[in-house]
Amino acid sequence: MINPFDVESQKYSALVNDEGRYSLWPAHMNVPAGWRVAHAADTREACLEYIEWRWVEMQPVSR
């Protein structure tokens, strides 16, 4: 079985939650509860670059 998070050729989105944590997410999958799209469907590389650029503080907001 292929891991949907490792397929280079598909589109991904960058998600963020209320705690300021980011996640790479396959664009064809529903966004899980508590998360929202921060960077719309794009290449895996572009989404990872976006996450790296935006997620500078690894501690959750609530801390």
All heavy atoms as a GROMACS GRO file, in nm:
protein
  521
    1MET      N    1   0.084  -0.118   0.000
    1MET     CA    2   0.000   0.000   0.000
    1MET      C    3   0.089   0.125   0.000
    1MET      O    4   0.186   0.133   0.074
    1MET     CB    5  -0.091  -0.002   0.121
    1MET     CG    6  -0.178   0.119   0.132
    1MET     SD    7  -0.298   0.102   0.265
    1MET     CE    8  -0.442   0.146   0.176
    2ILE      N    9   0.052   0.222  -0.079
    2ILE     CA   10   0.128   0.346  -0.091
    2ILE      C   11   0.079   0.447   0.013
    2ILE      O   12  -0.041   0.467   0.029
    2ILE     CB   13   0.113   0.406  -0.232
    2ILE    CG1   14   0.174   0.310  -0.335
    2ILE    CG2   15   0.178   0.542  -0.240
    2ILE    CD1   16   0.151   0.351  -0.478
    3ASN      N   17   0.172   0.509   0.082
    3ASN     CA   18   0.139   0.613   0.180
    3ASN      C   19   0.098   0.740   0.103
    3ASN      O   20   0.178   0.794   0.027
    3ASN     CB   21   0.261   0.640   0.268
    3ASN     CG   22   0.233   0.740   0.376
    3ASN    OD1   23   0.143   0.823   0.366
    3ASN    ND2   24   0.312   0.734   0.480
    4PRO      N   25  -0.025   0.792   0.123
    4PRO     CA   26  -0.070   0.910   0.048
    4PRO      C   27   0.009   1.037   0.079
    4PRO      O   28  -0.002   1.135   0.008
    4PRO     CB   29  -0.217   0.924   0.088
    4PRO     CG   30  -0.227   0.857   0.221
    4PRO     CD   31  -0.125   0.745   0.217
    5PHE      N   32   0.090   1.034   0.183
    5PHE     CA   33   0.169   1.151   0.218
    5PHE      C   34   0.306   1.152   0.150
    5PHE      O   35   0.382   1.247   0.165
    5PHE     CB   36   0.187   1.158   0.370
    5PHE     CG   37   0.059   1.184   0.443
    5PHE    CD1   38  -0.021   1.078   0.483
    5PHE    CD2   39   0.016   1.313   0.468
    5PHE    CE1   40  -0.142   1.102   0.548
    5PHE    CE2   41  -0.103   1.337   0.532
    5PHE     CZ   42  -0.183   1.231   0.572
    6ASP      N   43   0.337   1.046   0.076
    6ASP     CA   44   0.468   1.034   0.013
    6ASP      C   45   0.464   1.036  -0.139
    6ASP      O   46   0.567   1.018  -0.202
    6ASP     CB   47   0.536   0.904   0.058
    6ASP     CG   48   0.572   0.906   0.204
    6ASP    OD1   49   0.594   1.016   0.258
    6ASP    OD2   50   0.580   0.798   0.265
    7VAL      N   51   0.349   1.059  -0.200
    7VAL     CA   52   0.337   1.058  -0.345
    7VAL      C   53   0.374   1.196  -0.400
    7VAL      O   54   0.300   1.293  -0.381
    7VAL     CB   55   0.194   1.019  -0.389
    7VAL    CG1   56   0.183   1.019  -0.541
    7VAL    CG2   57   0.154   0.885  -0.331
    8GLU      N   58   0.490   1.204  -0.462
    8GLU     CA   59   0.541   1.332  -0.513
    8GLU      C   60   0.451   1.394  -0.619
    8GLU      O   61   0.442   1.516  -0.630
    8GLU     CB   62   0.681   1.314  -0.570
    8GLU     CG   63   0.787   1.281  -0.467
    8GLU     CD   64   0.829   1.399  -0.382
    8GLU    OE1   65   0.816   1.514  -0.427
    8GLU    OE2   66   0.875   1.375  -0.270
    9SER      N   67   0.385   1.312  -0.699
    9SER     CA   68   0.312   1.362  -0.815
    9SER      C   69   0.172   1.417  -0.785
    9SER      O   70   0.111   1.479  -0.870
    9SER     CB   71   0.299   1.251  -0.920
    9SER     OG   72   0.226   1.142  -0.866
   10GLN      N   73   0.122   1.396  -0.663
   10GLN     CA   74  -0.012   1.447  -0.633
   10GLN      C   75  -0.005   1.586  -0.570
   10GLN      O   76   0.100   1.633  -0.528
   10GLN     CB   77  -0.088   1.351  -0.544
   10GLN     CG   78  -0.047   1.351  -0.399
   10GLN     CD   79  -0.129   1.254  -0.316
   10GLN    OE1   80  -0.216   1.183  -0.366
   10GLN    NE2   81  -0.102   1.249  -0.188
   11LYS      N   82  -0.119   1.651  -0.562
   11LYS     CA   83  -0.128   1.784  -0.502
   11LYS      C   84  -0.150   1.771  -0.352
   11LYS      O   85  -0.214   1.677  -0.304
   11LYS     CB   86  -0.244   1.864  -0.562
   11LYS     CG   87  -0.227   1.894  -0.709
   11LYS     CD   88  -0.115   1.992  -0.729
   11LYS     CE   89  -0.104   2.030  -0.876
   11LYS     NZ   90   0.002   2.123  -0.901
   12TYR      N   91  -0.096   1.866  -0.279
   12TYR     CA   92  -0.108   1.871  -0.133
   12TYR      C   93  -0.155   2.010  -0.092
   12TYR      O   94  -0.149   2.105  -0.170
   12TYR     CB   95   0.027   1.845  -0.066
   12TYR     CG   96   0.074   1.704  -0.081
   12TYR    CD1   97   0.147   1.663  -0.192
   12TYR    CD2   98   0.045   1.610   0.016
   12TYR    CE1   99   0.189   1.532  -0.206
   12TYR    CE2  100   0.088   1.478   0.004
   12TYR     CZ  101   0.160   1.440  -0.108
   12TYR     OH  102   0.200   1.311  -0.121
   13SER      N  103  -0.200   2.020   0.031
   13SER     CA  104  -0.231   2.147   0.094
   13SER      C  105  -0.151   2.155   0.223
   13SER      O  106  -0.114   2.052   0.280
   13SER     CB  107  -0.380   2.158   0.126
   13SER     OG  108  -0.457   2.154   0.010
   14ALA      N  109  -0.127   2.276   0.268
   14ALA     CA  110  -0.067   2.296   0.400
   14ALA      C  111  -0.181   2.336   0.492
   14ALA      O  112  -0.255   2.430   0.463
   14ALA     CB  113   0.040   2.404   0.395
   15LEU      N  114  -0.197   2.263   0.600
   15LEU     CA  115  -0.302   2.292   0.698
   15LEU      C  116  -0.243   2.354   0.822
   15LEU      O  117  -0.125   2.337   0.852
   15LEU     CB  118  -0.374   2.162   0.737
   15LEU     CG  119  -0.431   2.075   0.627
   15LEU    CD1  120  -0.505   1.955   0.688
   15LEU    CD2  121  -0.520   2.152   0.533
   16VAL      N  122  -0.328   2.426   0.896
   16VAL     CA  123  -0.288   2.482   1.025
   16VAL      C  124  -0.405   2.464   1.120
   16VAL      O  125  -0.522   2.467   1.079
   16VAL     CB  126  -0.247   2.631   1.012
   16VAL    CG1  127  -0.362   2.720   0.971
   16VAL    CG2  128  -0.182   2.682   1.140
   17ASN      N  129  -0.374   2.444   1.249
   17ASN     CA  130  -0.482   2.434   1.348
   17ASN      C  131  -0.479   2.555   1.440
   17ASN      O  132  -0.395   2.645   1.424
   17ASN     CB  133  -0.474   2.301   1.426
   17ASN     CG  134  -0.351   2.290   1.513
   17ASN    OD1  135  -0.282   2.387   1.543
   17ASN    ND2  136  -0.321   2.169   1.557
   18ASP      N  137  -0.570   2.560   1.534
   18ASP     CA  138  -0.580   2.676   1.625
   18ASP      C  139  -0.460   2.690   1.716
   18ASP      O  140  -0.439   2.796   1.775
   18ASP     CB  141  -0.708   2.666   1.709
   18ASP     CG  142  -0.833   2.687   1.626
   18ASP    OD1  143  -0.823   2.745   1.516
   18ASP    OD2  144  -0.941   2.645   1.671
   19GLU      N  145  -0.380   2.586   1.730
   19GLU     CA  146  -0.259   2.591   1.811
   19GLU      C  147  -0.139   2.641   1.731
   19GLU      O  148  -0.028   2.648   1.784
   19GLU     CB  149  -0.228   2.452   1.868
   19GLU     CG  150  -0.331   2.406   1.970
   19GLU     CD  151  -0.327   2.490   2.097
   19GLU    OE1  152  -0.218   2.532   2.139
   19GLU    OE2  153  -0.434   2.513   2.155
   20GLY      N  154  -0.160   2.670   1.603
   20GLY     CA  155  -0.051   2.720   1.520
   20GLY      C  156   0.040   2.610   1.468
   20GLY      O  157   0.150   2.637   1.422
   21ARG      N  158  -0.007   2.486   1.474
   21ARG     CA  159   0.072   2.374   1.421
   21ARG      C  160   0.034   2.351   1.275
   21ARG      O  161  -0.082   2.365   1.238
   21ARG     CB  162   0.047   2.248   1.502
   21ARG     CG  163   0.102   2.262   1.642
   21ARG     CD  164   0.078   2.137   1.723
   21ARG     NE  165   0.125   2.156   1.857
   21ARG     CZ  166   0.228   2.091   1.908
   21ARG    NH1  167   0.292   2.003   1.838
   21ARG    NH2  168   0.266   2.113   2.031
   22TYR      N  169   0.130   2.313   1.195
   22TYR     CA  170   0.110   2.293   1.052
   22TYR      C  171   0.120   2.146   1.016
   22TYR      O  172   0.186   2.068   1.084
   22TYR     CB  173   0.214   2.372   0.972
   22TYR     CG  174   0.185   2.520   0.971
   22TYR    CD1  175   0.222   2.600   1.078
   22TYR    CD2  176   0.119   2.579   0.865
   22TYR    CE1  177   0.194   2.735   1.081
   22TYR    CE2  178   0.090   2.715   0.865
   22TYR     CZ  179   0.128   2.792   0.972
   22TYR     OH  180   0.100   2.926   0.973
   23SER      N  181   0.055   2.111   0.904
   23SER     CA  182   0.059   1.974   0.855
   23SER      C  183   0.049   1.973   0.704
   23SER      O  184  -0.025   2.052   0.644
   23SER     CB  185  -0.058   1.895   0.914
   23SER     OG  186  -0.057   1.762   0.866
   24LEU      N  187   0.123   1.882   0.643
   24LEU     CA  188   0.111   1.856   0.501
   24LEU      C  189  -0.008   1.761   0.485
   24LEU      O  190  -0.020   1.664   0.561
   24LEU     CB  191   0.239   1.789   0.450
   24LEU     CG  192   0.242   1.752   0.302
   24LEU    CD1  193   0.246   1.879   0.217
   24LEU    CD2  194   0.363   1.664   0.273
   25TRP      N  195  -0.097   1.787   0.387
   25TRP     CA  196  -0.216   1.707   0.373
   25TRP      C  197  -0.248   1.684   0.226
   25TRP      O  198  -0.248   1.780   0.148
   25TRP     CB  199  -0.333   1.778   0.441
   25TRP     CG  200  -0.448   1.689   0.468
   25TRP    CD1  201  -0.566   1.682   0.400
   25TRP    CD2  202  -0.457   1.591   0.570
   25TRP    NE1  203  -0.646   1.586   0.453
   25TRP    CE2  204  -0.581   1.527   0.559
   25TRP    CE3  205  -0.371   1.549   0.672
   25TRP    CZ2  206  -0.623   1.425   0.644
   25TRP    CZ3  207  -0.411   1.448   0.756
   25TRP    CH2  208  -0.536   1.388   0.743
   26PRO      N  209  -0.276   1.560   0.186
   26PRO     CA  210  -0.315   1.535   0.046
   26PRO      C  211  -0.440   1.617   0.012
   26PRO      O  212  -0.540   1.613   0.085
   26PRO     CB  213  -0.344   1.385   0.044
   26PRO     CG  214  -0.260   1.329   0.157
   26PRO     CD  215  -0.266   1.435   0.262
   27ALA      N  216  -0.435   1.692  -0.096
   27ALA     CA  217  -0.542   1.784  -0.131
   27ALA      C  218  -0.674   1.712  -0.161
   27ALA      O  219  -0.781   1.771  -0.145
   27ALA     CB  220  -0.501   1.870  -0.249
   28HIS      N  221  -0.668   1.587  -0.204
   28HIS     CA  222  -0.791   1.514  -0.237
   28HIS      C  223  -0.863   1.459  -0.114
   28HIS      O  224  -0.976   1.413  -0.124
   28HIS     CB  225  -0.761   1.400  -0.335
   28HIS     CG  226  -0.684   1.287  -0.275
   28HIS    ND1  227  -0.546   1.292  -0.263
   28HIS    CD2  228  -0.723   1.170  -0.220
   28HIS    CE1  229  -0.505   1.179  -0.205
   28HIS    NE2  230  -0.610   1.105  -0.178
   29MET      N  231  -0.801   1.467   0.002
   29MET     CA  232  -0.862   1.416   0.125
   29MET      C  233  -0.932   1.530   0.200
   29MET      O  234  -0.889   1.645   0.194
   29MET     CB  235  -0.756   1.352   0.214
   29MET     CG  236  -0.694   1.227   0.152
   29MET     SD  237  -0.558   1.158   0.250
   29MET     CE  238  -0.643   1.109   0.399
   30ASN      N  239  -1.041   1.496   0.270
   30ASN     CA  240  -1.112   1.596   0.349
   30ASN      C  241  -1.022   1.651   0.459
   30ASN      O  242  -0.945   1.577   0.520
   30ASN     CB  243  -1.237   1.535   0.413
   30ASN     CG  244  -1.343   1.499   0.311
   30ASN    OD1  245  -1.350   1.560   0.204
   30ASN    ND2  246  -1.424   1.401   0.343
   31VAL      N  247  -1.035   1.779   0.484
   31VAL     CA  248  -0.960   1.844   0.591
   31VAL      C  249  -1.019   1.798   0.724
   31VAL      O  250  -1.140   1.807   0.745
   31VAL     CB  251  -0.968   1.998   0.578
   31VAL    CG1  252  -0.901   2.067   0.695
   31VAL    CG2  253  -0.906   2.043   0.445
   32PRO      N  254  -0.935   1.746   0.815
   32PRO     CA  255  -0.987   1.698   0.943
   32PRO      C  256  -1.039   1.812   1.031
   32PRO      O  257  -0.996   1.927   1.018
   32PRO     CB  258  -0.866   1.630   1.009
   32PRO     CG  259  -0.748   1.664   0.927
   32PRO     CD  260  -0.792   1.727   0.801
   33ALA      N  261  -1.131   1.776   1.118
   33ALA     CA  262  -1.188   1.873   1.213
   33ALA      C  263  -1.077   1.940   1.292
   33ALA      O  264  -0.981   1.875   1.333
   33ALA     CB  265  -1.286   1.804   1.306
   34GLY      N  266  -1.088   2.070   1.312
   34GLY     CA  267  -0.991   2.144   1.389
   34GLY      C  268  -0.876   2.199   1.306
   34GLY      O  269  -0.788   2.267   1.360
   35TRP      N  270  -0.875   2.171   1.177
   35TRP     CA  271  -0.770   2.219   1.087
   35TRP      C  272  -0.833   2.302   0.977
   35TRP      O  273  -0.951   2.286   0.945
   35TRP     CB  274  -0.696   2.100   1.025
   35TRP     CG  275  -0.617   2.023   1.124
   35TRP    CD1  276  -0.663   1.925   1.206
   35TRP    CD2  277  -0.478   2.038   1.154
   35TRP    NE1  278  -0.561   1.877   1.285
   35TRP    CE2  279  -0.446   1.945   1.254
   35TRP    CE3  280  -0.377   2.120   1.104
   35TRP    CZ2  281  -0.318   1.932   1.306
   35TRP    CZ3  282  -0.250   2.107   1.155
   35TRP    CH2  283  -0.222   2.014   1.255
   36ARG      N  284  -0.755   2.391   0.918
   36ARG     CA  285  -0.801   2.470   0.803
   36ARG      C  286  -0.687   2.482   0.703
   36ARG      O  287  -0.570   2.468   0.738
   36ARG     CB  288  -0.851   2.607   0.847
   36ARG     CG  289  -0.745   2.697   0.908
   36ARG     CD  290  -0.805   2.829   0.959
   36ARG     NE  291  -0.702   2.913   1.016
   36ARG     CZ  292  -0.649   2.900   1.136
   36ARG    NH1  293  -0.690   2.803   1.215
   36ARG    NH2  294  -0.556   2.982   1.178
   37VAL      N  295  -0.722   2.508   0.579
   37VAL     CA  296  -0.622   2.519   0.473
   37VAL      C  297  -0.550   2.653   0.488
   37VAL      O  298  -0.613   2.758   0.491
   37VAL     CB  299  -0.688   2.508   0.333
   37VAL    CG1  300  -0.586   2.533   0.224
   37VAL    CG2  301  -0.752   2.372   0.316
   38ALA      N  302  -0.419   2.648   0.497
   38ALA     CA  303  -0.336   2.768   0.505
   38ALA      C  304  -0.271   2.799   0.371
   38ALA      O  305  -0.240   2.913   0.341
   38ALA     CB  306  -0.228   2.751   0.612
   39HIS      N  307  -0.249   2.695   0.292
   39HIS     CA  308  -0.188   2.708   0.158
   39HIS      C  309  -0.262   2.609   0.069
   39HIS      O  310  -0.258   2.489   0.093
   39HIS     CB  311  -0.039   2.677   0.165
   39HIS     CG  312   0.033   2.694   0.035
   39HIS    ND1  313   0.069   2.817  -0.014
   39HIS    CD2  314   0.073   2.604  -0.056
   39HIS    CE1  315   0.132   2.802  -0.129
   39HIS    NE2  316   0.135   2.671  -0.158
   40ALA      N  317  -0.330   2.661  -0.033
   40ALA     CA  318  -0.414   2.579  -0.120
   40ALA      C  319  -0.333   2.476  -0.197
   40ALA      O  320  -0.210   2.480  -0.200
   40ALA     CB  321  -0.490   2.669  -0.217
   41ALA      N  322  -0.405   2.385  -0.262
   41ALA     CA  323  -0.346   2.273  -0.335
   41ALA      C  324  -0.229   2.319  -0.423
   41ALA      O  325  -0.240   2.414  -0.500
   41ALA     CB  326  -0.451   2.205  -0.420
   42ASP      N  327  -0.117   2.250  -0.406
   42ASP     CA  328   0.007   2.284  -0.475
   42ASP      C  329   0.095   2.159  -0.474
   42ASP      O  330   0.054   2.054  -0.427
   42ASP     CB  331   0.075   2.400  -0.400
   42ASP     CG  332   0.165   2.485  -0.489
   42ASP    OD1  333   0.211   2.435  -0.594
   42ASP    OD2  334   0.191   2.600  -0.451
   43THR      N  335   0.216   2.173  -0.521
   43THR     CA  336   0.308   2.059  -0.518
   43THR      C  337   0.347   2.029  -0.374
   43THR      O  338   0.338   2.114  -0.285
   43THR     CB  339   0.436   2.088  -0.599
   43THR    OG1  340   0.506   2.197  -0.536
   43THR    CG2  341   0.404   2.122  -0.744
   44ARG      N  342   0.393   1.907  -0.352
   44ARG     CA  343   0.438   1.866  -0.219
   44ARG      C  344   0.552   1.957  -0.174
   44ARG      O  345   0.554   2.004  -0.060
   44ARG     CB  346   0.482   1.719  -0.224
   44ARG     CG  347   0.519   1.660  -0.091
   44ARG     CD  348   0.549   1.510  -0.107
   44ARG     NE  349   0.557   1.443   0.020
   44ARG     CZ  350   0.665   1.440   0.096
   44ARG    NH1  351   0.776   1.500   0.057
   44ARG    NH2  352   0.664   1.377   0.213
   45GLU      N  353   0.646   1.981  -0.263
   45GLU     CA  354   0.761   2.065  -0.231
   45GLU      C  355   0.718   2.207  -0.193
   45GLU      O  356   0.766   2.263  -0.094
   45GLU     CB  357   0.857   2.070  -0.350
   45GLU     CG  358   0.980   2.154  -0.325
   45GLU     CD  359   1.074   2.157  -0.445
   45GLU    OE1  360   1.061   2.073  -0.536
   45GLU    OE2  361   1.161   2.245  -0.446
   46ALA      N  362   0.626   2.266  -0.268
   46ALA     CA  363   0.580   2.402  -0.238
   46ALA      C  364   0.511   2.409  -0.103
   46ALA      O  365   0.531   2.505  -0.027
   46ALA     CB  366   0.487   2.451  -0.348
   47CYS      N  367   0.432   2.308  -0.070
   47CYS     CA  368   0.363   2.307   0.059
   47CYS      C  369   0.462   2.290   0.174
   47CYS      O  370   0.450   2.357   0.277
   47CYS     CB  371   0.257   2.198   0.062
   47CYS     SG  372   0.114   2.235  -0.041
   48LEU      N  373   0.561   2.204   0.156
   48LEU     CA  374   0.662   2.187   0.260
   48LEU      C  375   0.744   2.314   0.279
   48LEU      O  376   0.776   2.352   0.392
   48LEU     CB  377   0.753   2.068   0.227
   48LEU     CG  378   0.688   1.931   0.242
   48LEU    CD1  379   0.781   1.822   0.190
   48LEU    CD2  380   0.649   1.904   0.386
   49GLU      N  381   0.775   2.383   0.171
   49GLU     CA  382   0.846   2.511   0.182
   49GLU      C  383   0.761   2.613   0.256
   49GLU      O  384   0.812   2.688   0.339
   49GLU     CB  385   0.883   2.563   0.044
   49GLU     CG  386   0.997   2.488  -0.020
   49GLU     CD  387   1.028   2.535  -0.161
   49GLU    OE1  388   0.968   2.635  -0.207
   49GLU    OE2  389   1.111   2.470  -0.225
   50TYR      N  390   0.631   2.617   0.226
   50TYR     CA  391   0.541   2.709   0.294
   50TYR      C  392   0.540   2.680   0.445
   50TYR      O  393   0.550   2.771   0.526
   50TYR     CB  394   0.400   2.697   0.237
   50TYR     CG  395   0.299   2.783   0.308
   50TYR    CD1  396   0.282   2.916   0.273
   50TYR    CD2  397   0.224   2.734   0.414
   50TYR    CE1  398   0.191   2.997   0.339
   50TYR    CE2  399   0.133   2.813   0.482
   50TYR     CZ  400   0.118   2.944   0.444
   50TYR     OH  401   0.028   3.024   0.511
   51ILE      N  402   0.527   2.552   0.480
   51ILE     CA  403   0.524   2.514   0.621
   51ILE      C  404   0.656   2.552   0.689
   51ILE      O  405   0.655   2.610   0.799
   51ILE     CB  406   0.495   2.363   0.636
   51ILE    CG1  407   0.351   2.334   0.594
   51ILE    CG2  408   0.523   2.315   0.778
   51ILE    CD1  409   0.318   2.186   0.580
   52GLU      N  410   0.765   2.524   0.626
   52GLU     CA  411   0.896   2.558   0.684
   52GLU      C  412   0.910   2.709   0.704
   52GLU      O  413   0.963   2.755   0.805
   52GLU     CB  414   1.008   2.507   0.594
   52GLU     CG  415   1.146   2.530   0.652
   52GLU     CD  416   1.256   2.469   0.566
   52GLU    OE1  417   1.231   2.366   0.502
   52GLU    OE2  418   1.365   2.527   0.565
   53TRP      N  419   0.861   2.788   0.611
   53TRP     CA  420   0.871   2.934   0.618
   53TRP      C  421   0.779   2.991   0.726
   53TRP      O  422   0.816   3.084   0.797
   53TRP     CB  423   0.834   2.991   0.480
   53TRP     CG  424   0.829   3.139   0.475
   53TRP    CD1  425   0.934   3.226   0.479
   53TRP    CD2  426   0.712   3.220   0.464
   53TRP    NE1  427   0.889   3.355   0.471
   53TRP    CE2  428   0.753   3.354   0.462
   53TRP    CE3  429   0.576   3.190   0.455
   53TRP    CZ2  430   0.663   3.459   0.451
   53TRP    CZ3  431   0.486   3.296   0.444
   53TRP    CH2  432   0.530   3.427   0.442
   54ARG      N  433   0.659   2.932   0.743
   54ARG     CA  434   0.561   2.987   0.836
   54ARG      C  435   0.574   2.933   0.979
   54ARG      O  436   0.544   3.004   1.074
   54ARG     CB  437   0.418   2.956   0.787
   54ARG     CG  438   0.382   3.021   0.657
   54ARG     CD  439   0.357   3.166   0.672
   54ARG     NE  440   0.250   3.185   0.768
   54ARG     CZ  441   0.216   3.301   0.819
   54ARG    NH1  442   0.277   3.409   0.785
   54ARG    NH2  443   0.117   3.310   0.905
   55TRP      N  444   0.613   2.807   0.995
   55TRP     CA  445   0.610   2.743   1.125
   55TRP      C  446   0.744   2.760   1.193
   55TRP      O  447   0.827   2.672   1.196
   55TRP     CB  448   0.576   2.596   1.110
   55TRP     CG  449   0.534   2.528   1.238
   55TRP    CD1  450   0.511   2.584   1.359
   55TRP    CD2  451   0.514   2.387   1.254
   55TRP    NE1  452   0.476   2.489   1.451
   55TRP    CE2  453   0.478   2.367   1.388
   55TRP    CE3  454   0.522   2.278   1.171
   55TRP    CZ2  455   0.448   2.242   1.440
   55TRP    CZ3  456   0.493   2.153   1.222
   55TRP    CH2  457   0.456   2.135   1.354
   56VAL      N  458   0.763   2.878   1.250
   56VAL     CA  459   0.891   2.909   1.314
   56VAL      C  460   0.890   2.878   1.465
   56VAL      O  461   0.993   2.856   1.524
   56VAL     CB  462   0.933   3.056   1.290
   56VAL    CG1  463   0.960   3.078   1.144
   56VAL    CG2  464   0.827   3.152   1.339
   57GLU      N  465   0.773   2.879   1.524
   57GLU     CA  466   0.760   2.851   1.666
   57GLU      C  467   0.694   2.715   1.683
   57GLU      O  468   0.576   2.700   1.654
   57GLU     CB  469   0.678   2.959   1.736
   57GLU     CG  470   0.655   2.936   1.884
   57GLU     CD  471   0.785   2.918   1.962
   57GLU    OE1  472   0.870   3.007   1.956
   57GLU    OE2  473   0.799   2.814   2.028
   58MET      N  474   0.769   2.615   1.730
   58MET     CA  475   0.716   2.480   1.740
   58MET      C  476   0.626   2.459   1.861
   58MET      O  477   0.551   2.363   1.866
   58MET     CB  478   0.831   2.379   1.744
   58MET     CG  479   0.918   2.384   1.621
   58MET     SD  480   0.828   2.363   1.470
   58MET     CE  481   0.873   2.198   1.428
   59GLN      N  482   0.631   2.546   1.958
   59GLN     CA  483   0.545   2.533   2.076
   59GLN      C  484   0.402   2.570   2.039
   59GLN      O  485   0.379   2.667   1.968
   59GLN     CB  486   0.594   2.625   2.188
   59GLN     CG  487   0.730   2.590   2.243
   59GLN     CD  488   0.729   2.453   2.309
   59GLN    OE1  489   0.634   2.413   2.373
   59GLN    NE2  490   0.839   2.382   2.293
   60PRO      N  491   0.303   2.496   2.088
   60PRO     CA  492   0.163   2.531   2.062
   60PRO      C  493   0.130   2.666   2.122
   60PRO      O  494   0.189   2.707   2.223
   60PRO     CB  495   0.084   2.419   2.127
   60PRO     CG  496   0.177   2.343   2.211
   60PRO     CD  497   0.316   2.377   2.170
   61VAL      N  498   0.035   2.735   2.064
   61VAL     CA  499  -0.005   2.867   2.110
   61VAL      C  500  -0.050   2.865   2.256
   61VAL      O  501  -0.025   2.959   2.331
   61VAL     CB  502  -0.119   2.920   2.019
   61VAL    CG1  503  -0.174   3.052   2.071
   61VAL    CG2  504  -0.069   2.938   1.877
   62SER      N  505  -0.114   2.758   2.298
   62SER     CA  506  -0.170   2.751   2.435
   62SER      C  507  -0.064   2.742   2.544
   62SER      O  508  -0.095   2.753   2.661
   62SER     CB  509  -0.265   2.632   2.446
   62SER     OG  510  -0.197   2.511   2.425
   63ARG      N  511   0.060   2.718   2.510
   63ARG     CA  512   0.165   2.704   2.612
   63ARG      C  513   0.210   2.835   2.666
   63ARG      O  514   0.226   2.934   2.623
   63ARG     CB  515   0.284   2.629   2.558
   63ARG     CG  516   0.250   2.480   2.556
   63ARG     CD  517   0.370   2.402   2.527
   63ARG     NE  518   0.417   2.360   2.660
   63ARG     CZ  519   0.533   2.308   2.682
   63ARG    NH1  520   0.619   2.294   2.586
   63ARG    NH2  521   0.569   2.269   2.800
   0.00000   0.00000   0.00000
